[in-house]
């Protein structure tokens, strides 16, 4: 059994920022929107029935700070009760910190990630073939394209060189071309929070975590906050065909978010996101440890540009969106055999952290062994109606 450390769960500056989350309250049989405060997690659902409603406010951080309500419990107690193996179902536990937002993701936004996607495609899902292909691709185009602006004349010139050498790929198209890859990671209401089991499809034998910053975007396109995410990925499935992206990405409990959304205010802004370093640690029951980091400063597309490509005149999200920004960290450390690379084992503890956002911790399990997703938007609406909050 693992545990959630309250100090590690919070940002390094503790409660200085505007932190919003969600808690399941067994006493009322449903979720509550909570403000994270020194006295504990405060139920503010009477003021803001959903995180979506809070995000739509002109100043969400100020609205969160002004809201009042009952304390559901201390952070320590609710975190301890969030771990499934230790849970008392009569007491509150933490949920993913978003609700009605669409769960979207941007892919191939870092040079290293782009190269790994090319390798996946050319290896056809075979990790043993990946090492040789990785060396060949890097020799041809190098392994640092972070200074190359997607869609620029220089990027288009590189595209022509790669086409001429037979090395062009659909992943390079979205990595250095004008159009970002933006896809639906998971349905609204399906994400799991910190402390929960995260899901891997049982058919996969080559998979990995993707540690990312996730932006909270209001329906009018304003970026109002950020949290951490694990865009669990099945490398073998996506490597077989990009048309299997849905099967590779959208499985039960495969979208992890949390621990809390930090709303933008004077203590934390989009510029802080742009300079964030996201750290990853995977600890296996076999004693294996994998560590790495991903710096948003090396992202090929600015976060605001990715949001503009996601939402606007071409596409609307009336309930807003949570947007995974992508990762530069693609684990290649050998786990079981030389050249075999990394893949998850059941029971792996994945910790994703950033100084301004805290830590998201999940245990890896087969998707069909994780608790099934049974609580959707219709259930939330009926619950809020019973509470008289609609």
Order of alpha helices (4+ residues) and beta strands (2+ residues): alpha-beta-beta-beta-alpha-alpha-beta-alpha-beta-beta-alpha-alpha-alpha-alpha-beta-beta-beta-beta-beta-beta-alpha-alpha-beta-alpha-beta-beta-alpha-beta-beta-beta-alpha
